[in-house]
Amino acid sequence: MTTYLIIAVLLLFYIVTIQIAKTSEYVSIIKGEKESFSQNNKINGFLMLAFLILGLVGVWYCNEYLYDTTLLNKPSASYEGERVDQMLWITIIVTGIMFLFTQILLFWFAFRYQHNENRKALFFVHSTKLEIVWTTIPAVVLFVLIFFGLVNWNYFTGEAPKGAMEVEVTGKQFGWIFRYPGSDNVFGKKYYKNIDPATNTLGLIFEDGSAQDDIVTEQTVYLVKNKPVKFIIGSRDVVHDFGLSHFRLKMDAVPGIPTTLWFTPKYTTEEMKKITGNPNFTYEISCDQMCGNGHYSMKGVIMVVEQADYDLWMAKQKSLYHINNPDTVAPTTLTTQTIAQTKL
C-alpha cells in the first residue's frame, strides 16, 4: 500500500510540474518576455529548493526502507571480510559527506543567487589556488582509499596461513565443482581431454596416485569455523566470478589461469541463522560475471560447520576415483613421465 501511495504522490508531483510549466508559457505571452523571464526565474529557483528538500527526504526514506534488505546491517562472515566492511563504511562516509555538501550547495546557490537586476555577477577566468585545492584534496583522499584497498587485496590473495585448508573451485556453465585433496593433502593431476560430464567432471588423471583420493563435490562445499581456507579458483569454459557476498570477497574464475583467495570463516551456518533471524539462511555462492543464458541460476552453497561435524562429513565421502572404480582398493603412484605418456 505504501508503495502505491509513493507512486501516486510522484505522479501527482509530475503533473503539477507540467501544469506549472504550461501556465508559465501562457503568462509569458500575456505579460511579455521580460516580466515572464523574471517570474520563471523565481519559479525555477523555488523548484530547485523544493527538489533539494524532496531529494534529501527521498535519500533518507530509501535508507530507512531498504537498509534491512542489504548486507550492511549483517556482520561479515569472515574475519578478513571485516577489513572490507571497514573500507566500505569509510568510503560511504567520505563520499556521503561530499555528496551532501556539493548537492546542498548546488541547489541552494541556484535558489539564493538566481537572476537579479540589482546584482551583478562576478566573473574570473582563472584561479591557480582554487584549482590546486579542488585537485589536490580529492587526489589525496582517493589515493588513501586506493592504497588501503590494494593492501587488503594483496592480503586476501597472498599466502594463506600455515595449516589452512585447500579447496579447488572450478566454475562451469552453470554451476560450481569443488575438489578436496584427500588424505595425502595433495591435488592430483588433471587433463582437460579427460573431462567427462558424467564420470570425470574435472578431467582427473586417475593413473596418478595423488588424484585417486581426491574428493569431488558439486554445488556445495564444507568449511570449518575459525580455520583458514585457501580457494584455488579456475574455470572449465568461460570467465566466471566466485562471489562470496556474506564473506565480503570475490575472485575471477579464468580458464587456464588459476587464481587464489583465502579467508577464515567466522560463524557456522547454524549461528548465522540465529544472527540473521532466518531459519532458511545459507551462505550463497554467486557468479558475479555474466557468463551466458543460465548465469542467473549459477548458485552454490557454503556450509560452515565445526571441526567435528566436518570430520564426520568427510568420513562419509568417497573419492571420485573410487566412485568410478569401486572394486579398486589401493591407489598406485605413477611417475611424471608415465603421466605425460597418459596424456598423449
N, C-alpha and C positions, 0 to 999 in steps of 0.2 A: 504493500500500500504506500509506504514511504517513497519507494522508487517512482511510482506513478505520479505522486504529488510533486516530486522534484522535476520530473519531465514536464508536467503541466505548467509549473512555475517558469521554467526555462522557455517554453513555447510562448507563454504569455509575455515574458520579457522581450522576446524576439519580435513579437507582433507589435508591442508598444514602441519599440525602437524604430521599426519600419514606419509606423504611423507618424512618429515624431519627424522622421526624415521627410515624409511626404508633406506634412504640414509646413515644414521649413521651406520647402520648394514653393508652396503656394504663397507663403508670406513674402518670400523674396520677389515674387512677381508683383505683389501688391505694393510693398513698401519701397522697392528699389534696391539696387545692388549693394550700396554702401551700408544701409541700415540692416539689410539682410545678413551681410557678412558679419557685422557686429553681433547680431543675435545668434547666428550659427556658431560663432566662436565661443560665446558663453555656454551654449548648449553642449558643445563638444567638450569644453573644459569640465563641466559638471558630469558628463558621461564618463570622462576619464577617471574622475574621482570615484564615481559610483562603481566603475569596473574594478578599480583597485580594491575597494572595500569588499565587493562581492567575490572577487578573485581570492582574496586572503581568507574570507569566510569559507569558500569552497575548498581551499587547501586544507584548512583546519578540519572541515567536515569529512573530507576524504580520508584524512589521517585517523580520525575517530572511528569512522565506519569500516575502514579496510585494514587497520593496523593488526587486528587479531587474526586476520586471514593470511598474514605474512609469517616468515620465519624470524622476524626481528624480535618478537616477544617470546621466542623459544631459545633456550641455550644451545650453544654449539655442542654437537655430539662427539666432538674430538677435542683434545687439548690444543692441538695445533690450529684448529679452526677458531679458537678464541682470538688468535692473532688477526685472523681475517675479520672477525666481528669488530675488533678494536679499530682496524684500519677503516672499516665501513662506517662506523659511527663518527670517527674523526672527519672523514670525507663528507658525510651528511651534515655535520655541524658547520664545517667551514663553508661548504657550498650553500647550505641553507641560510647562513648569516649573509653571505654575499647576495644571494637571491633576494632576500627581504630588503636589504639595503638598496640595491640597484633598482628593484621594481617600485619600491615606495618613492624613491627619488624621481624615477622616470615619470610616474603618473602624477605625483604631487607638483613637479615642475610644470607639467603640461597644464595643470589646473591653475597653479599660482601665477605663472608667468605667461598667461595667454595674452593675445594681442591687446595692446592698449595704446591709443593715440597719444597719450600724455607720457609715455615711457619709450625710450629709445634703446634698442638692443646694442650690446657691446660686442664687437667682432674683433677677433685677433687671429692671425694666420698661424702662428707657431709658438709653442712653449716647450722648451727643452726640459725644464724641471718637471712639468706635468707628464711628458712622455716617459721620462725616466721613472717616475713614480708608478704610473699605471702599467709599465712594462716590467719593472724590477719586482714589485710585490707579488703579482701573480706567478712570475717565473720562479721566485724563491719558494713560494707555497707549493707549487706543482712539483718542484724538484724534491722537496722534503717528502711529499706523498709518494712520488715515484721511487725514491731511494728506499724507503721502508718497504714498499711493495716488492722491490727486487730482492731485498734482504730476506723477506719472508718466502718469496718464491724459490730462491736458492736453498732455503732451509727445507721446504717441503719436498723438493725434487733432488736433494742431495742424498748423502749416505744415511741410511736408516740406522738406528741404534743396534748394537750387537745383540743377537738373540731374537731379533724381530722375525715375525712370521713372513714368509714369502708366498704370494699367490699370483699366478699368471692370469691375466684377463685378456680375452680375445673377443673383440666385437665382430658381429656378423649381421647381415640383413635378415631378421631384425631381432636380435637377442644377444645375450652375453654367455660366454663359455669361460669357466674357471678351472684352473688346474693347480692342485697341491703337489708338492714334490715327493710325497710319500715318506717312508721310514728312513731312506738314505739321505733325505733332505737335499736332493739334487734333482733338478729338472732334466728329464731325458731329452734326447734329440728328436726333432720333428722335421718333416719334409712336406712341402705343400702338395706334391704329387701323390702323397699317401692319403690325402683328405678323402674321407668317405662320409657323407652326411648321415648315414645310418649307423656305421660302426666305428668310425675314427674321425671325429669332427675336427680334430686338430692336426691330423696327419702325423701322429707319433710313429717313430721307428721302433716297432716292437722288438726288433732284434737287439736293440740297445738295452742292456740290463738296467740302466738308470731310469728308463722310461717305463719299465714293467711294473713299477709300484706307484706310478703317478696316478692320482685320483682326479677324475674329470667330472664336473657337475655343470649344469646349465641353469641360468636364471637366478639361482640362489647361492650365496656364499656365506659361510660361517666364519665369524671372527671372535676373538677373545677380548673381554673387557680389560682395559689397562695394559694390554700387550700390543706394542707397536707392530704394524703390518706394512709390508712393502708390496705394492702392486706393480707388476711388470706388465705393461699395457701394450697391446697391439691390435691389429685388425686383420680379418680374413678376406675382406673385399674392398670396401671404400673407407673414407675417413669417417670415423665416429668420434664421440666425445664422452668420456667416462665421467658423468656428472654425479656428484655426491653432495647434494644441497644441504642435507642435515649436518654433514661433517664440514661444510663450507669449503669444499675443494672440488677440483675437476682437472681432467687431463685429456689431451687429444689421443685417440687411438688411430695410429697411422700404419697403413700396410707396409711391412718391410722395415719399419724404423721403430724399435721398441722405445717406449717412454716409461718413466718411473714416477711414483708418487708414494709417500708414506705418511701415516698418521697413527694416533693412538686412540682407540675408541674409549669414550668416557662413561657412557651409560649403556646398560644392556637394553635389549628391545623391550623387555618387561618393565624396566624402570622408566623408559621413555613413554610407555603407555600411560603410566601414572602421572608423569610430568606434564604431558600434553592433555590428559583427561580424555584420551581417545583409546578405547579398548581394542580398536582395529588398527592401531598405528603400526606401520612398518617403515624401516629405513629403505627409501626408494633409490634405485639407480636409474638415472635417466640418460638418454643420449642427447647431448646439448649441441649437436651438429646435424643439420639437415642431411639425411643420408638416403632418402628415397621415399617411395609412396607409403611405406609402413613405418616411417620414422616415429610417428605418434605412439605406436604400440611397443616400441623398444624399451621395455621396462624390466628391471631386475630388482632383487631384494637382498638386503644385507641383514643377516641375523647375528646380533651381538649377544654372546652368552658368557657365562662364567667358564673358567678353565675346565672344571669337572664335566660340565654339560658338553663342552667342545670335545673333550676326550671321548665321552660316550658316543657322540655323533660320529666322530672319526673312526671309532672302532667298528661301526656298522657299515662303513664304506668299503667298496671293492675297487681295485684299480681297473682302469679301462682295459688293460691287457688281460686281466683275469676274467673280466666280463666277456671278452671275446674268446678267451681260451680257458674255459672253466676247469678243464682236466689238467692244466699245467700247474705244477707245484712250485718249482724253484725257477727264478729268473736267471738268465745267462747274460754275462757281460762280454761284449764284443769289443775289439779294438777299433780305433778310429778309422783305420784302413778298411776294415770289414764293413763298417757303417757306410763309408763313402762308396764302396762297391755296391751296397744295397740300393743306394740312391740311383745308380746307373742301371 
